[in-house]
Amino acid sequence: MAHYQHSSAIVDEGAQIGDDSRVWHFVHVCGGARIGKGVSLGQNVFVGNRVVIGDRCKVQNNVSVYDNVTLEEGVFCGPSMVFTNVYNPRSLIERKDEYRDTLVKRGATLGANCTIVCGVTVGEYAFVGAGAVVTQDVPAYALMVGVPARQIGWMSEYGEQLDLPLSGAGEALCAHTGRRYVLRDGRVGREEVAA
């Protein structure tokens, strides 16, 4: 099955959009963009040429995904959140050769109105709260809030806060799924259950 495209959307020639994706009102997808399967691009979304959006991502209304941004599978971009791609922009100085890569890893959530400053990596299943400004790399499963963003906790893959300290060691269960998460050496991971 092909993707759905609203009549007001513009998809430039050459853009790749996977099956079952939905391109809603007033979206513009540039010709070099690569978009996976089952993706939703909300109203008034812009997708640049050098952008990769993985399968099953949700990009909510009024988000611009600029060149050099990569979203892995299952990333959620909340309404009106912001990506940048130049660290120190000036209108009178051309800096297109200075774009910095931004990588948002699998399953991460970027809350409404947050800003991701270019050149950072947001780890798997990290959760950036609404309005936060991310200026440095974010660990996997980290819960980030504030301006500038700082870590205040850890999140499960389901999107529930885990009862873990910020540092040291510990274990916690996701209240919703019962999956076990382990904190060790400043990193959280989900413990795989042996079959």
Secondary structure as the mmCIF struct_conf table of DSSP 4:
data_model
#
loop_
_struct_conf.conf_type_id
_struct_conf.id
_struct_conf.beg_label_comp_id
_struct_conf.beg_label_asym_id
_struct_conf.beg_label_seq_id
_struct_conf.end_label_comp_id
_struct_conf.end_label_asym_id
_struct_conf.end_label_seq_id
STRN STRN1 TYR A 4 GLN A 5
TURN_TY1_P TURN_TY1_P1 SER A 7 SER A 8
STRN STRN2 ILE A 10 VAL A 11
TURN_TY1_P TURN_TY1_P2 GLU A 13 GLY A 14
STRN STRN3 GLN A 16 ILE A 17
TURN_TY1_P TURN_TY1_P3 ASP A 19 ASP A 20
STRN STRN4 ARG A 22 VAL A 23
TURN_TY1_P TURN_TY1_P4 HIS A 25 PHE A 26
STRN STRN5 HIS A 28 VAL A 29
TURN_TY1_P TURN_TY1_P5 GLY A 31 GLY A 32
STRN STRN6 ARG A 34 ILE A 35
TURN_TY1_P TURN_TY1_P6 LYS A 37 GLY A 38
STRN STRN7 SER A 40 LEU A 41
TURN_TY1_P TURN_TY1_P7 GLN A 43 ASN A 44
STRN STRN8 PHE A 46 VAL A 47
TURN_TY1_P TURN_TY1_P8 ASN A 49 ARG A 50
STRN STRN9 VAL A 51 ILE A 53
TURN_TY1_P TURN_TY1_P9 ASP A 55 ARG A 56
STRN STRN10 LYS A 58 VAL A 59
TURN_TY1_P TURN_TY1_P10 ASN A 61 ASN A 62
STRN STRN11 SER A 64 VAL A 65
TURN_TY1_P TURN_TY1_P11 ASP A 67 ASN A 68
STRN STRN12 VAL A 69 LEU A 71
TURN_TY1_P TURN_TY1_P12 GLU A 73 GLY A 74
STRN STRN13 PHE A 76 CYS A 77
TURN_TY1_P TURN_TY1_P13 PRO A 79 SER A 80
STRN STRN14 VAL A 82 PHE A 83
BEND BEND1 ASN A 85 ASN A 85
BEND BEND2 TYR A 87 ASN A 88
STRN STRN15 ARG A 90 ARG A 90
TURN_TY1_P TURN_TY1_P14 SER A 91 LEU A 92
STRN STRN16 ILE A 93 ILE A 93
HELX_RH_3T_P HELX_RH_3T_P1 LYS A 96 GLU A 98
STRN STRN17 THR A 102 VAL A 104
TURN_TY1_P TURN_TY1_P15 ARG A 106 GLY A 107
STRN STRN18 THR A 109 LEU A 110
TURN_TY1_P TURN_TY1_P16 ALA A 112 ASN A 113
STRN STRN19 THR A 115 ILE A 116
TURN_TY1_P TURN_TY1_P17 CYS A 118 GLY A 119
STRN STRN20 THR A 121 VAL A 122
HELX_LH_PP_P HELX_LH_PP_P1 GLY A 123 GLY A 123
TURN_TY1_P TURN_TY1_P18 GLU A 124 TYR A 125
STRN STRN21 PHE A 127 VAL A 128
HELX_LH_PP_P HELX_LH_PP_P2 GLY A 129 GLY A 129
TURN_TY1_P TURN_TY1_P19 ALA A 130 GLY A 131
STRN STRN22 VAL A 133 VAL A 134
BEND BEND3 GLN A 136 GLN A 136
STRN STRN23 VAL A 138 VAL A 138
TURN_TY1_P TURN_TY1_P20 ALA A 140 TYR A 141
STRN STRN24 ALA A 142 VAL A 145
TURN_TY1_P TURN_TY1_P21 GLY A 146 ALA A 149
STRN STRN25 ARG A 150 MET A 155
TURN_TY1_P TURN_TY1_P22 GLU A 157 TYR A 158
BEND BEND4 GLY A 159 GLY A 159
STRN STRN26 GLN A 161 LEU A 162
BEND BEND5 LEU A 166 GLY A 168
STRN STRN27 GLY A 170 LEU A 173
TURN_TY1_P TURN_TY1_P23 ALA A 175 THR A 177
STRN STRN28 ARG A 180 ARG A 184
TURN_TY1_P TURN_TY1_P24 ASP A 185 GLY A 186
STRN STRN29 ARG A 187 ARG A 190
HELX_LH_PP_P HELX_LH_PP_P3 GLU A 191 ALA A 194
#
